[in-house]
Every structure is written in structure tokens, then in C-alpha cells.
Amino acid sequence: MYGSRSPPPLQHPVPTHPAFIPEPPSTPASPQGYQRYASSPLASQSNSQHFPHGTAYPQFPHQPPHLAPLQNHPAPAHGMPDFSSWGIDGTTAQFGMQLGQNAVAAGQSYVQRNLGGLIPVTHLKHHFNVSNSYVIRKLRLVVFPWRHRPWTRKMRRSETGIGEFQPPRDDLNAPDLYIPTMAFVTYILLAALQSGLQSRFHPEIFGIVATKAIVVLLFDFLFVKGGCYLLGVQGSSPIVDLLAYAGYKFVGVIATLLVGLVGPSRTLYSIMFIYTFLANAFFLLRSLRSVVLPDAGATPGAVGTVSHAQRSRRITFLFLVAVVQILFMGILVRV
């Protein structure tokens, strides 16, 4: 019968794929600063180098920096950083660095010309020529100077044949600027710490303590230098030697402050202050003897001999320098 017949089967279309789909050419960069690719950038760049029939697609100049092909930048000079990665032209960077080097050289020349006569750079290098063993032995000498022998400084012949003192590295009795400088900085930090523990800290404490320490050093230096001038001391030590001797008192001041921080006993603090004062006074009494009473055969620049009256006055001045240290150290320990 007609109603029992089944419908014809459905015919579905069979999809067909082309054998080859060519890569689309790269499109120009959009104003927003990006580039659209039909495939990965590396693949498109590699495929754009070889095209059939010997044709190449055009390259557009306005490509973003992170997608643009590598360009041949000039290699930076040896020891010069690559400023091109910062967007600075290499010639401009070299000019700026040359200008900075000229400014530094001009500053060094100015300092040497104006301050070289007061504190020569060679003297500073000489007084910072120290070693680890020297620093340890020197600190022990400053704290325990009682049994040290001898106190005379060692001499050597320079290349020009002139006698000069040996550097601190080779002579324990030579004054240095390393220990006084480190002790000066440590004293400022320790004074700030003590103020903080006593709930009295404020940022201005650094400047106040540093100013007080510098003023004490200047008064001590002027006292010794003025006394040598009034007594007519010939061939007295240079400025850096006197500053170094004046700076050793910070070692005793630091020890006193540490005892005050660790031990609450006022008696122990007073005993430590008296001991460090006596040690520093004895150290200066023996060290400055070569300055106030120079030996013509052992001190460069020493001229002639000293009469009995002059010798007596100079020894009295030495004791006065040693005694006045209690005033300077008393000012420094009050923070």
C-alpha cells in the first residue's frame, strides 16, 4: 500500500577541504600600537622570508618595537653600558659621561689646589695605610698603654733619599686616621642608641652629637697646635698627626658608654670613665713627646737642641695636654 512505503534516505553533504591555504600577508600596524597575525609571529616571520615565485611581501616601517625585526645596532664600547635599550642615543650618552668625568676631574683639581696645602692627599693615604693586625694591636695599645715599649716611631728612606716615618701598617707607634674615623662614627651611633633607650631620641640627635664631637676635636687640636707654636716647637707634626692623636679619645668614650648601657651601676660607670681617661692621658703623654720634644736625630725636620728651661716648659705643657683630656672626654660622654 502507498502509506506503508518508507521515505527515501537523507543525503548529507560531504565537507571538502582545500589542499593548501596560503598564509595571509602581514597587515600594517594599527594606530593603537598592535599588529594582527593569522598565525604566530615567529611563523609568519619565518614564512615571509621564502615565498613561491620569488615574490616577497612588503614590510611596513611602523611596527611595534616588540614585533619589529632585529636591527643592526652599533655595539657599545668596552666598559660602556648599552644606553640604546633605554631610548638614549649612544653618542649622547657618551657625551654625557665624558662631561661627568670632566666635572669630577675639575672637582678633584679644585680640592687639591685649595686644600692640598692644608691637608695633602698623600698624608691622608699614608695615615689610612693600615692592616687588620695593626688595628687590633693599636686598640689594645690605646686601652692598655702601661707596659708598651718603645714609643719612638720608625724611620725609612724614601726614593729621593729623605728620611720619613713609616706608615701605620709597619709601625705600631705611628698615628693613623682609620681608628679615629671609625670611632667617631661609632660614637655618634652609640649616642643615638643610648638616647633611644632613654626615650629621648629624635632625628636631630645625629647632627647635635656630630657637631659636639667636631667642636671638641677642634678645641683639642687648637690647644696642642697653639701650645707648640707658643713654645717654639720646630718641625712639629702635620695637622693629620694631631687630629689622629685627638681622635683616639673616642675609643675610651665608647667603652664608657658601653659600660653605662650594659651595667646600671653608677659606680662601675665612673670607674670605667676614670680608667679610660688615665689610659688616654698616658697614651698622649708618651705619644706627643716626640712632637713636643723632637729628637734631632730621629724626627724629620727637627732642628737644634732644647735648653733646660725650654724642656721644662714643654714637659709641663705635655702634662697639661694630658690633664685637659678629662674635660674633653667628660663633654663627650654626656649624651
Contacts in CASP RR format, 6 or more apart in sequence:
PFRMAT RR
TARGET T0000
AUTHOR 0000-0000-0000
METHOD contacts of the structure
MODEL  1
MYGSRSPPPLQHPVPTHPAFIPEPPSTPASPQGYQRYASSPLASQSNSQH
FPHGTAYPQFPHQPPHLAPLQNHPAPAHGMPDFSSWGIDGTTAQFGMQLG
QNAVAAGQSYVQRNLGGLIPVTHLKHHFNVSNSYVIRKLRLVVFPWRHRP
WTRKMRRSETGIGEFQPPRDDLNAPDLYIPTMAFVTYILLAALQSGLQSR
FHPEIFGIVATKAIVVLLFDFLFVKGGCYLLGVQGSSPIVDLLAYAGYKF
VGVIATLLVGLVGPSRTLYSIMFIYTFLANAFFLLRSLRSVVLPDAGATP
GAVGTVSHAQRSRRITFLFLVAVVQILFMGILVRV
23 38 0 8 1.000
23 39 0 8 1.000
23 44 0 8 1.000
23 47 0 8 1.000
23 48 0 8 1.000
24 38 0 8 1.000
25 48 0 8 1.000
25 57 0 8 1.000
25 58 0 8 1.000
26 35 0 8 1.000
26 37 0 8 1.000
26 44 0 8 1.000
26 48 0 8 1.000
26 57 0 8 1.000
26 59 0 8 1.000
26 60 0 8 1.000
27 35 0 8 1.000
27 36 0 8 1.000
28 60 0 8 1.000
28 62 0 8 1.000
29 35 0 8 1.000
29 60 0 8 1.000
29 62 0 8 1.000
29 63 0 8 1.000
29 64 0 8 1.000
30 36 0 8 1.000
33 64 0 8 1.000
34 64 0 8 1.000
35 63 0 8 1.000
35 64 0 8 1.000
35 67 0 8 1.000
37 44 0 8 1.000
38 44 0 8 1.000
39 47 0 8 1.000
41 67 0 8 1.000
45 69 0 8 1.000
48 56 0 8 1.000
48 57 0 8 1.000
49 56 0 8 1.000
51 57 0 8 1.000
59 69 0 8 1.000
63 69 0 8 1.000
73 84 0 8 1.000
74 90 0 8 1.000
76 82 0 8 1.000
76 83 0 8 1.000
76 84 0 8 1.000
76 90 0 8 1.000
77 94 0 8 1.000
80 93 0 8 1.000
80 94 0 8 1.000
80 97 0 8 1.000
81 93 0 8 1.000
83 89 0 8 1.000
83 90 0 8 1.000
83 92 0 8 1.000
83 93 0 8 1.000
84 90 0 8 1.000
112 121 0 8 1.000
118 239 0 8 1.000
119 239 0 8 1.000
119 240 0 8 1.000
123 238 0 8 1.000
123 240 0 8 1.000
124 177 0 8 1.000
124 240 0 8 1.000
126 167 0 8 1.000
127 167 0 8 1.000
127 168 0 8 1.000
127 175 0 8 1.000
127 176 0 8 1.000
127 177 0 8 1.000
127 178 0 8 1.000
127 240 0 8 1.000
127 241 0 8 1.000
127 244 0 8 1.000
128 176 0 8 1.000
128 177 0 8 1.000
128 178 0 8 1.000
129 167 0 8 1.000
129 168 0 8 1.000
129 169 0 8 1.000
129 176 0 8 1.000
130 167 0 8 1.000
130 168 0 8 1.000
130 169 0 8 1.000
130 176 0 8 1.000
130 178 0 8 1.000
130 179 0 8 1.000
131 169 0 8 1.000
134 168 0 8 1.000
134 169 0 8 1.000
134 172 0 8 1.000
134 176 0 8 1.000
135 178 0 8 1.000
135 179 0 8 1.000
137 172 0 8 1.000
138 168 0 8 1.000
138 172 0 8 1.000
138 176 0 8 1.000
138 179 0 8 1.000
139 179 0 8 1.000
139 251 0 8 1.000
141 148 0 8 1.000
141 172 0 8 1.000
141 283 0 8 1.000
142 179 0 8 1.000
142 248 0 8 1.000
142 251 0 8 1.000
142 252 0 8 1.000
142 279 0 8 1.000
142 280 0 8 1.000
142 283 0 8 1.000
143 251 0 8 1.000
143 252 0 8 1.000
143 255 0 8 1.000
143 276 0 8 1.000
143 279 0 8 1.000
144 279 0 8 1.000
145 279 0 8 1.000
145 282 0 8 1.000
145 283 0 8 1.000
145 286 0 8 1.000
146 279 0 8 1.000
146 282 0 8 1.000
148 286 0 8 1.000
150 173 0 8 1.000
151 173 0 8 1.000
151 286 0 8 1.000
151 287 0 8 1.000
151 289 0 8 1.000
151 290 0 8 1.000
152 173 0 8 1.000
152 290 0 8 1.000
152 295 0 8 1.000
152 298 0 8 1.000
153 165 0 8 1.000
153 166 0 8 1.000
153 171 0 8 1.000
153 173 0 8 1.000
153 174 0 8 1.000
153 290 0 8 1.000
153 298 0 8 1.000
154 165 0 8 1.000
154 166 0 8 1.000
154 170 0 8 1.000
154 171 0 8 1.000
154 173 0 8 1.000
154 174 0 8 1.000
155 163 0 8 1.000
155 164 0 8 1.000
155 165 0 8 1.000
155 166 0 8 1.000
155 298 0 8 1.000
155 300 0 8 1.000
156 163 0 8 1.000
156 164 0 8 1.000
156 165 0 8 1.000
156 166 0 8 1.000
157 163 0 8 1.000
157 164 0 8 1.000
158 164 0 8 1.000
162 300 0 8 1.000
163 300 0 8 1.000
164 300 0 8 1.000
165 171 0 8 1.000
165 174 0 8 1.000
165 300 0 8 1.000
166 174 0 8 1.000
167 174 0 8 1.000
168 174 0 8 1.000
168 175 0 8 1.000
168 176 0 8 1.000
168 178 0 8 1.000
173 287 0 8 1.000
175 237 0 8 1.000
175 240 0 8 1.000
175 241 0 8 1.000
175 244 0 8 1.000
175 245 0 8 1.000
175 287 0 8 1.000
176 244 0 8 1.000
177 240 0 8 1.000
177 243 0 8 1.000
177 244 0 8 1.000
179 248 0 8 1.000
179 251 0 8 1.000
180 243 0 8 1.000
180 244 0 8 1.000
180 246 0 8 1.000
180 247 0 8 1.000
180 248 0 8 1.000
180 250 0 8 1.000
183 247 0 8 1.000
183 248 0 8 1.000
183 250 0 8 1.000
183 251 0 8 1.000
183 254 0 8 1.000
184 213 0 8 1.000
184 247 0 8 1.000
184 250 0 8 1.000
186 250 0 8 1.000
186 254 0 8 1.000
187 209 0 8 1.000
187 213 0 8 1.000
187 250 0 8 1.000
187 253 0 8 1.000
187 254 0 8 1.000
187 257 0 8 1.000
187 332 0 8 1.000
188 206 0 8 1.000
188 207 0 8 1.000
188 209 0 8 1.000
188 210 0 8 1.000
188 213 0 8 1.000
190 254 0 8 1.000
190 257 0 8 1.000
190 258 0 8 1.000
190 261 0 8 1.000
191 205 0 8 1.000
191 209 0 8 1.000
191 257 0 8 1.000
191 335 0 8 1.000
192 201 0 8 1.000
192 205 0 8 1.000
192 206 0 8 1.000
192 209 0 8 1.000
193 261 0 8 1.000
194 257 0 8 1.000
194 261 0 8 1.000
194 335 0 8 1.000
195 201 0 8 1.000
195 202 0 8 1.000
195 205 0 8 1.000
195 335 0 8 1.000
197 261 0 8 1.000
209 335 0 8 1.000
212 331 0 8 1.000
212 332 0 8 1.000
213 250 0 8 1.000
213 332 0 8 1.000
216 328 0 8 1.000
216 331 0 8 1.000
216 332 0 8 1.000
217 243 0 8 1.000
217 246 0 8 1.000
217 247 0 8 1.000
219 328 0 8 1.000
220 246 0 8 1.000
220 247 0 8 1.000
220 249 0 8 1.000
220 324 0 8 1.000
220 325 0 8 1.000
220 328 0 8 1.000
221 239 0 8 1.000
221 242 0 8 1.000
221 243 0 8 1.000
221 246 0 8 1.000
223 321 0 8 1.000
223 324 0 8 1.000
224 242 0 8 1.000
224 245 0 8 1.000
224 246 0 8 1.000
224 288 0 8 1.000
224 291 0 8 1.000
224 321 0 8 1.000
225 236 0 8 1.000
225 239 0 8 1.000
225 242 0 8 1.000
227 233 0 8 1.000
227 317 0 8 1.000
228 236 0 8 1.000
228 291 0 8 1.000
228 292 0 8 1.000
231 292 0 8 1.000
231 310 0 8 1.000
231 313 0 8 1.000
231 314 0 8 1.000
231 317 0 8 1.000
233 291 0 8 1.000
233 292 0 8 1.000
233 294 0 8 1.000
233 314 0 8 1.000
234 294 0 8 1.000
234 301 0 8 1.000
234 302 0 8 1.000
234 303 0 8 1.000
234 304 0 8 1.000
235 294 0 8 1.000
235 299 0 8 1.000
235 300 0 8 1.000
235 301 0 8 1.000
235 302 0 8 1.000
235 303 0 8 1.000
236 291 0 8 1.000
236 294 0 8 1.000
237 290 0 8 1.000
237 291 0 8 1.000
241 291 0 8 1.000
242 291 0 8 1.000
245 284 0 8 1.000
245 287 0 8 1.000
245 288 0 8 1.000
248 280 0 8 1.000
248 283 0 8 1.000
248 284 0 8 1.000
249 280 0 8 1.000
249 325 0 8 1.000
249 328 0 8 1.000
249 329 0 8 1.000
249 332 0 8 1.000
250 332 0 8 1.000
251 276 0 8 1.000
251 280 0 8 1.000
252 276 0 8 1.000
252 279 0 8 1.000
252 280 0 8 1.000
252 329 0 8 1.000
253 276 0 8 1.000
253 329 0 8 1.000
253 332 0 8 1.000
253 333 0 8 1.000
255 272 0 8 1.000
255 276 0 8 1.000
256 269 0 8 1.000
256 272 0 8 1.000
256 273 0 8 1.000
256 276 0 8 1.000
256 329 0 8 1.000
256 333 0 8 1.000
257 333 0 8 1.000
257 335 0 8 1.000
259 268 0 8 1.000
259 269 0 8 1.000
259 272 0 8 1.000
260 268 0 8 1.000
260 269 0 8 1.000
260 272 0 8 1.000
263 269 0 8 1.000
273 329 0 8 1.000
273 330 0 8 1.000
273 333 0 8 1.000
276 329 0 8 1.000
277 325 0 8 1.000
277 326 0 8 1.000
277 329 0 8 1.000
280 325 0 8 1.000
280 329 0 8 1.000
281 322 0 8 1.000
281 323 0 8 1.000
281 325 0 8 1.000
281 326 0 8 1.000
282 322 0 8 1.000
284 321 0 8 1.000
284 322 0 8 1.000
284 325 0 8 1.000
285 318 0 8 1.000
285 319 0 8 1.000
285 321 0 8 1.000
285 322 0 8 1.000
288 318 0 8 1.000
288 321 0 8 1.000
289 318 0 8 1.000
290 298 0 8 1.000
290 299 0 8 1.000
292 314 0 8 1.000
292 315 0 8 1.000
292 317 0 8 1.000
292 318 0 8 1.000
293 306 0 8 1.000
293 311 0 8 1.000
293 314 0 8 1.000
293 315 0 8 1.000
293 318 0 8 1.000
294 301 0 8 1.000
294 302 0 8 1.000
295 302 0 8 1.000
296 302 0 8 1.000
296 303 0 8 1.000
296 304 0 8 1.000
296 305 0 8 1.000
306 314 0 8 1.000
END
